[in-house]
Amino acid sequence: MAGLALLFFALRIITTVRLRLKWAMDDSMAVASVVFLIPVVIIMQFMMQNGLGVDLWYLSDHQITEGFRLFFFLEMLYLAARVLVKSTILCFFLRIFSNPRFCLIVKITLVFNVLIGVTFFIFVFFQTTPISLFWIGWQTKEAKRVMLGIIRLTLPHAVLVLALDIWVLILPITQLWELGLKLRKKIGVMAMFSFGIFLTVVAVIRVHQLVLFARSRDLTVINAQKAMIWSCIEISVGIMVSCMPHIRNLVRHIKSRIREKRGKEKEPSNEAVFIQRSLVPISVGDATSEPALFDEGLLLKDSAATRTTTTTTTTTNTDAITTVSTTIGTGKMESINGRSSSYTSDADTQV
């Protein structure tokens, strides 16, 4: 799963470079998420080699100590990676939606997400005094207290994360129906955002595994194996979900290039829908005003200048024709009245 997350991240970077998209805060958050995901995967591999999933009675003292030591650092990295993944998604919402009230709600959610991460980071880091008691406490009577401390911190955190996942999933859906998009495009956009359901499902499975771990009698690593694996999967799926809008834009770009090569009609635009410009809600009761057109290539400016030149030329020609007609008409009338015929000279006739 971590490999798929890295693939999605690579496609995100390719999309940003290939389509020349503006680098924003959510892109930086995505990079930081991947930076923390990589050591999480590496530590998981070391824990597997040190007996993760094997009963403690079959492990050496060194393996048990190293296993708890690695688990301590894994917790730190997981908390940081989870905060960054959620922040990536929330910063993306701020990037594409312009509703002030909605943006305020997203910012409050962003602050709440950071506070959860910082609070539990402090609790986990200082849950034992000294800190080394976390990985050597199993050799003393403190072993049971250390394990129970882990459970008491992990379960509430997992429940809060699950609730936050559901909230983040609901947030964009409340705005999509107000956008000025056709029904087909609305359904497509909602389907893209609905990939967050997978992140919520993974969070539910992780909570279930943690509950099983808490109810187990021996509280050994054999019962915590699945919970740690699903924690790693949760981070990976979160990165994949945060990269979905960029993947969608890349697919649209590739389809457009294929149609061009086949000689079919080119799509109106390959520009990213949710990256370069904001989505503005449209209310039915609002007073309509003249739409502001995006003059790409200065086409509107040229056409306006052409229309102005044509109008001026037409007006000038009309004035000239009117003047000539008036002159000729006046000459004829005066000739009829018996006045001097020299008024309609050869020069006047040539005009």
Buried (B, 14 or more C-beta within 10 A) or exposed (E): BBEEBBEBBEBBBEBBEEBEBEEBBBBBBBBBBBEBBBBBBBBBEBBBEBBBBBEBEEBEEEBBBBBBBBBBBBBBBBBBBBBBBBBBBBBBBBBBBBBEEBEEBBBEBBEBBBEBBEEBBEBBBEBBEEEEBBBBBBEEEBBEBBBEBBBEBBBEBBBBBBEBBBEBBEBBEEBBEBBEBEEEEBEEBEEBBBBBEEBBEBBBBBBBBBBEBBEEEEBBBBBBBBBBBBBBBBBBBBBBBBBBBBBBBBEBBEEBEEEEEEEEEEEEEBBBBBBBEEBEBEEEEEEEEEEEEEEEEEEEEEEEEEEEEEEEEEEEEEEEEEEEEEBBEEBEEBBEEEEEEEEBEEEEEEE
